[in-house]
Amino acid sequence: MNPAFEKAIAAKEARRKRLAKLPIHKKIEIVVQLQKLAAPPLKAQARRTVVWGIGPASKRGQDEE
C-alpha cells in the first residue's frame, strides 16, 4: 500500500480512539457544534434544521436565546 495512505488510515484510527475515550458531555458538545455548522447551508436550501439547545454556551434547563 501507499505509505501516505497508510499514514492517513493510522491517523484516522487514532482520532477515532481518542474521540471514543471522551466523556459523553464532550461528545454531545461536538454534535451541537456540528449542528451549528450544518444549519446555515441547510436553511439556505429551505431544509428543516435542528440545533440542540444544549452545550457550553447554554445554561442547563434553559433554551438558547
Phi, psi and omega in degrees: 000160179292131181300324179294321179294317178299320179296318180296318179295319179295319179295320179297317179296318179296320179295317179298320178294320180295317179293325180296333181278351181292149175292157186302322181296327177290321178297320179294320177300321179295318179298317180297318178299318178294322177297318180295323178291323184279337187299310184302312179294326178292319178295324178297335177266011181060034177261145179291133179232150177228125172245119181302141179274044179226166179129187186293334184275344183258159177267145181300133177080002180232147176282157175286150179268000000 
